[in-house]
Amino acid sequence: MKLGVCQSLLAGASVIALVSGAAWAQDDDTAPRGSVQRVMDVITVTATKRPDAEDVQDVPVSVSAFNADTLDALNVRSLESLSFSAPNVSLDDIGTARGTANFSIRGLGVNSSIPSIDPTVGVFVDGVYIGVNNGLVFDMFDLDSVEILRGPQGLLFGRNTTGGAVLINTGSPTDELEAGLRIAIDGPIDDGRGGWNRTAQAYISGPIVEGRLNGRLAMYANSDDGYFTNLATGDDHGAADMSVIRGSLEWMPSDTVTFLGRIEFSEGSGDGPAGQNRGVYERDTFNIAIDEPGNYGFEGILGSLRTDIDVDFGNGQITNIFGYRSYETEAGAGDIDALPLFLFHSIAELSQEQVSNELRYAGTFGRADVTTGLYYFNQDLSYTEIRDLPPLSPLTFYGGGRQDHTVYGVFAQIDWNFTDNFIGTVGLRYSSEEKDAQITYIRPRPACSVVGGTCPSTGTNPFIPTENNGFEDGDEWSNVTPRLGFQYFFSDNTNVFGNYTRGFRSGGYNFRITAPAAFEAFVANTGSFSFDEESVDSYELGFRHQTEDGRGQISAGLYMTEIADMQREVNASSATSGVVQTILNTADATIRGLELEGRWALTDTLLLTGNLGLIDAEYDSVIYNISSDPGGLINDEDLALALPRVPETTWGIGLLHDMDLGDSGAVSTRVSFQHRDEIAYTDNNFGWVQDADMLSANMTWYTPWNGVALSVYGNNLLDEVQAGNDTQLPFGGSLAPFVPGGQNLSTGVNVPFGEYPAVGTFSPLKKGRVVGFELTIRR
């Protein structure tokens, strides 16, 4: 659906919401519920896959949960912003391709935009697992809840969730008429920054056939002028347009059967990455200067059909969730050298189509609560990458890969109630996974497209007759994932729980092979074209307490994670292909940590929130030269490296205050601060992302007109510089004199053993300080 059509529909829904809001306001003069009260309400979660959602305080899972009221009260508008609301969680956008997730939980994450590497953090939208990281980090709208599960979730949520899982539950149809509208505009207030970012959302929901059929329609449109100023041209950079239309129908043909169907269409386009070359610019600036703004575009369809059938057998419920996703994107001429010179530009195209189905049963037999099911997933994936590197080669590089990916699983979990206060858990999951791949090496060759089927995967390269164009191969992995756990309730308000869980992240193939000779030498040595799977053993002990009056809540947890055959994308600058990104099993490691979350209503109108995350991570053994030692040796230097994406400390504090204005309505004010330590980005520790102190605030006036609110807000008020990644390049520092405001820092920043005196980086920047205004109408 075109952006203009969606905006027209959005305008129509806005009128409906406005009229409805005004009409209801005349009939209902009830004072608005305060933000403190809404945040303190019971939050239910679906993490245990029981028939009914459960109070987050009662589940034996390390989870941070946010329902619709909480997200609204805390002014959460994007999935990425939740990085600064939960301990040991980083829900970052990688920055290379807009919307591509680069999630990490408890120090387990991937640093990659290569679509063939499976995520460590699984994302599930309305129960449907999303097979690739692309197209996940955009604004959130019309949501029922978000649940962030920390630690491996290999039993109920399958493989490839060794770090954790993010469950996104979109708005469901309601049995009463309701509608809403949100219009927001924000942008930078600092000189030399870009333009405005405008967002409009609307939904309407209610009964179509009373008691039998409910429907919901939600629409979203965003237009961003671009936050950054390109110093090379003086133009704004980072422009983006996006539109989404989402519809859902809930049919209840009987009292025991429910069908819930959802369909979502999305599309977007915009500029390429806002890359900063840190061999030229100081790390704590928003300076960028590029000669190629680049562009990207995407189209996506996401659909699901959930069927719930209540059965007498075990007083249980049978649930079936069928999911489908189609996603296509093209990123044109991204400026990877991040300089106003034509040194390294890249084009990428991706096509993904997936089908999944989960059939499960949950019921109770005496003391046993049983959850069991079957799972199927299939994904067809194809990816083309094109590189232009004039200083390194007069020819254009083409390559990529295609992959057919199939997963079968069967799982069962029993929660045994030994007493009313003590529950034991045992579970097993068997998974079988197969991948068939066709890989075309990325190197100089005649123009071709892997997505279009015109790139060869075998045969002889006309430019390098002694080497193949690529290969075709298949591999499979199967495993049993166990879980053992317990939960003990000291009282209705206090419980402890413990879990042992094993998780696996499947092996696979690298779609981005830019050093064919080195890769084929590796294949000759190992006898395999694929990298192997990663296994994780996790041990955790958790505690939850709520005060008798419900004003205070605290959750705490200790954990230890042992990773074997750690699966990493190892990045290194290259004088022949710009960057070499090799996916392989590098090391064994142990990660230990502590997590605390809490909130306390100091008064009926003042709420204090806080969180703390501590991580201690170290390598136990190293099997690959991750230090990039020129001699290729593995030594103590490798063991001493910091694990990527592991901040030693994250902590935050927030205050939420409500003030009653009598006949003039009410005002809610929120201030929150979150700190995250610096993190190594590359395995060799040449690339780092600096620490961050994120301050945000908003003030909302709940007007006397019921359902109408006006807000002013600010994000990243301390104007902290953050990058999506920090990848080394073989050029940068020595070119500083040719760049506006450039400073040659190559003598001390990101220089690998002095190999490249002109070393630079590709470090795509995130937005700095933003302030904005928002109008919300909801009833």
PAVEX-356058 format. One record per residue (C-alpha): x, y, z. Coordinates in steps of 0.2 Angstrom, whole numbers, plus 5000, padded with zeros to 4 digits. Layout:
N
XYZ
...
This chain:
779
500050005000
500750174995
501150305008
499850425002
498450295003
498850255020
498950435025
497250465018
496550315028
497450385043
496550555041
494850465040
495150365055
495750525064
494150615060
493250465067
494350465083
494050655085
492150645083
492050485094
493150565108
492150725108
490450625109
491050515123
491750665132
490050735133
489350575141
490850535153
491550665164
492550535174
494250605180
495750525170
496750395179
498450455185
500050385177
500650315194
499050215196
499150145178
500950095180
500550015197
499149905190
499449725188
500449675172
500049505165
501149405153
501049265141
502849205143
502349035151
501148995136
499748955149
497948975143
497749135153
498949275155
499849275172
500349415184
502149455180
502449445199
501949255199
502949185184
504649095187
505449185172
506649335172
505549455162
505249645161
503549675155
502649825149
500749835145
499949975135
499650085150
501450065156
502150105138
501050255137
501350325155
503250305152
503150375134
503950225126
503750255107
505050135100
505749955104
507450025104
507050145119
506649995130
508549965130
508550105143
507150025154
507749855158
509349785166
510649705154
509649735139
510149815123
508849825109
509949925097
509749955078
511349915069
511250075059
511949995043
510249955036
508750045044
507649945055
508949795057
508949735075
510649705084
509949645100
510949585115
510349515132
511449465146
512949495135
512349375121
512049465104
512649475086
513549615078
512949585061
511849645046
512149475037
510449395036
511049215036
511649235054
510249185067
509949305081
510349265099
508749365104
507149295096
505749415092
503949355092
502549465085
500849395091
501649225094
502549215077
504449205077
505249325065
506649235056
507849375052
508349535061
507849645046
506349765048
506149745067
506749915075
505350045071
504150145081
502950045091
501150085090
499450005095
500149875106
499449775120
501149725128
502949695126
503849565136
505749555137
506249375143
508049365149
509149215147
508949055135
507149015130
507548855121
506048755128
504448855125
505148975112
506348855102
508148865096
509049035092
508449115108
510049095118
510149275124
508249295127
506649335118
505649495115
503749465114
502749595105
500849585106
499849705095
498149775099
496749655099
494949685094
493849735108
492049695112
491649885116
491850025103
493450125106
494650235096
496250325097
497350455088
499050515092
499950655082
501750695087
503150805080
504950815086
506650865081
508350935086
508451105094
510351115092
511151215078
511851125063
510650975065
509250925053
507350945052
505750885059
505050705062
503150695061
502150545066
500250505066
499350355072
497550305073
496550155077
494650105079
494049945087
492449865092
491049745089
490449705071
489249565076
488849585095
489549435104
490249345089
491349455078
492549605083
493649705072
495149825074
495949935061
497550035065
498650145054
500250225056
501250355045
502950435049
503950565039
505650615045
506650755037
508250685044
509150725060
510950755054
511750885043
512950815030
514450935031
515050895014
513450955006
512551055019
510950945017
509950865030
510350675031
509350535038
507650565030
506350425031
504550395026
503550245033
501750185033
500850035041
499149975040
498549835052
496849745053
496249605064
494649505066
494149405081
492749275077
491949175091
490749045083
490448965100
490848985118
492348875116
493148915100
493949085095
494849135079
495949285079
496649335062
497849485059
498649555044
499949695042
500549785027
502149905029
503250005017
504550135019
506050225011
507350345015
509150395016
510650275018
511650265035
512250415044
514050345045
515450435054
517250395051
518150405068
519850405060
519250585055
518050645068
518050645087
517050505094
515950625104
515250735089
513850715077
514850765063
514650665047
515250705029
514850595015
514750604996
513350474994
511750495004
511150324998
509450265000
508350115005
506650045003
505649905010
503949815009
503249695021
501749585024
501549495041
499949385045
499449265058
497949165062
497749105080
496448975085
495948935103
494848785107
494348755125
494248565129
493648465144
495248355143
496248425158
495048585158
496348635145
496548735129
497148695111
498048835103
498648845085
499648995078
499949005060
501149135054
501649205037
502949345033
503549415017
504949555017
505949635004
507149775005
508449864994
509849975001
510550074987
512350144987
512650165006
514250265010
515250135020
516850235020
515850375028
516950505019
516550635006
517550534994
517150384983
518050244992
516850114998
514950114993
513849964995
512149904988
511149764996
509549674992
508549555003
507049445000
506349335014
504749235015
504349125030
502949015035
502748945053
501448845063
501348805082
500148685089
500048665107
499048605122
498948675140
497948595153
497948535171
497848355178
497848355197
499448425203
500148435185
500048585174
500548525156
501048615141
501548525125
501648555107
502348535089
503248675079
503648695061
504548845053
505148865035
506049015028
506749055010
508049185011
509049274997
510349414998
511349514986
512849624990
513649744978
515249834983
516149974974
517950004980
518850114967
520450124977
520549934979
519849874963
519249954947
517949814946
516249804955
516049664968
514549554967
513949404978
512849344992
511849194995
510249094995
509548975009
508148865012
507948845031
506748715039
506448685058
505448545066
505148545085
504148455098
504148505116
503348465133
503448545150
502648485167
502448605182
502148495197
501248565212
502148475226
501248585238
500148745237
501848845239
503148735230
503148695211
504448595202
504648615183
505348485170
505348505152
506148445135
506148505118
506848415102
507248515087
507848465070
508548605059
509148595041
509848725030
510248715011
511248855004
511948924988
513349044991
514149164978
515849244984
515849434985
517249484973
517449574956
516349494943
515149544929
513549614936
512249494943
510949474957
510849324969
509049384973
508649384954
509449214952
510849274940
512349254951
513349094949
513648984964
514848864956
516048864941
517548964937
517749154940
518249234923
519349354932
520149224944
520149064934
520948954948
519548994961
517748944961
516349064961
515548994977
514748834982
513148734986
512948645002
511748585015
511948535034
510748495048
510748505067
509648415080
509648435099
508748405115
508448565125
508048525144
507448635157
507348605176
506648725188
505748765204
504648905212
504348925231
503049055237
503449115255
501749205254
500549275241
501749425239
503549345240
504249195230
505949135224
506249035208
507748945200
508048875183
509348775173
509048785154
510048735139
509948825123
510648815105
510948935091
511048835075
512548835063
512448905046
513248985031
514049155028
513149255014
514549385015
516149295010
517449425003
519049325006
518749164995
520549104997
520549115015
518849035017
519248895005
520848865016
519748855031
518548735022
520048625018
520648625036
518948595044
518048495030
516448595032
515748745022
514648785037
515048855054
514448755069
513048785082
513248875098
512648795114
512248885131
511948825148
511148945159
510848945178
509849075187
509049115204
507649245205
506749335219
505149435218
504249535232
502749645233
502249745248
500649705257
499849865251
500449845233
501450005234
503149925232
503849785220
505649715218
506349585207
508149515208
509149385200
510849305199
511349205184
512849115176
512949075157
514148955150
514348965131
515248835121
515848855103
515349045103
514749095086
515349265081
515549375066
517349425066
517649595058
519349655051
519849795039
520449735022
521549815009
520749704996
518849705000
518649845013
518049735027
518149545029
516749475040
516949295044
515649195054
516449055064
516548975081
517849065091
517849025109
517048965125
516549095138
515649115155
514549265159
513949295177
512749435181
511549515194
509949605189
508849715200
507149795196
505949885207
504650025209
503950105224
502450225226
503150345238
501450425239
499850405229
500550525216
502450495216
503250345210
505050295210
505750165198
507550095197
508549955189
510349885190
511249765179
513049695183
513949575171
515649495173
516149405157
517749315152
518449195139
518749015146
519648955130
519949035113
520048925097
520249065084
521449215083
520149345088
521449475093
521949495075
523749455079
524749475063
525549305066
523949225068
524349155085
523149115099
523849175116
523449265132
523049425123
521549335115
520949275133
521149455140
519949535127
518249605132
516849505125
515849605113
514149685118
514449665136
514249825147
514949785164
513649905172
511949965167
510850065179
509350185179
508250285190
506550365186
505250475195
503450485189
502250615197
500450655195
499650825200
497750855201
497251015193
495350995198
494251065184
495751095173
496250905172
497850835178
499750845174
500950695174
502750725174
504150585171
506050605172
507150455169
509050425168
509950265162
511750235161
512650095151
514550065151
515550065136
515549905126
516749825114
515949805097
517249695088
518049535095
519749605093
519249755103
519849885090
518049945089
517150015104
515450105107
515650235121
514650235137
512950325137
512050425150
510250445143
509150575151
507350585145
505750675152
504050715147
502550815154
500750765149
499250875152
497650765154
496450895149
494650915156
494050845139
494050655143
495250555133
496250715126
498050735132
499450855127
501250815130
502950885128
504450775129
506250755127
507450615123
509250595125
509250765133
511150755138
511450745119
512450575120
513350515105
512950335101
513450225086
512550065080
514249985077
516050025075
516849935061
518649965055
519150015038
520850025029
520650215025
520150365035
521350455046
522650515033
521150585023
520650715037
521350865028
520050835014
518550825025
517650975033
518150995051
519150835050
520450795063
521850665060
521650545074
522450395066
523950395078
522950335093
521150275088
520750105082
522450065075
522649885073
524549845077
524949995066
524549895050
523450035042
524150205047
522650285038
521350175048
519550235050
517950165055
516150145049
515150205064
513250245059
512650365072
510950365082
509950525085
510550645099
509450765108
507650775103
506150875109
504350865103
502550885106
501150755106
499250755105
498350605110
496450575109
495850405116
494250335121
